[in-house]
């Protein structure tokens, strides 16, 4: 009987420990009041031209019921981007890199899409596949 209790408690801790990378955890860390169905996290490292194209396509894409989070080093430059004026969903900046500090986003992560289905990772050089996933959300 005691072994069963230990096993049950261990399973509960395992499930709670594995739930660190989900949409609700991102919303909690960044204090996003209503995250919607998905949260798109962009860690803007790498190809600047690709990032500019991604931001332009995101501003043109009909987004609904989600949130965009940008892990930004230089918020002044980011705020000048057309995405901030044209986006149909709220945009948050993680200036303090809380998502990296909390272990939700790794330094090598470029684009992450958090939803109820889990987390999908995308490369900035191949961001087009992101729009297929966003269209299905």
C-alpha angles and dihedrals in degrees: 000000000000091000090054091053091049090048092050093048090048092052091050091052091047092053092046091047093052094051093076095101104058139111095257092052091053090049091048095050094048094037094238105172099204113015096176122206098323144015119210112204117195121191100195101215124128132020108033092194090053091048092050090050091048092051091048093050091046090053090051096042116093100243122184139180100005146087134238119216122190119196094216133185097186111036095178091063092043093052090057090060114108089233089076093056098038106037117116091206130058117272123210128190120216094206094163092048091235091160090059093044091051091050094242093116122035122214091248094052112106107175124008127182112201118195140143087277092061133256128325120194124209134184119235090229089057101035094136091085088061090070092058090055093045090050090056095052 
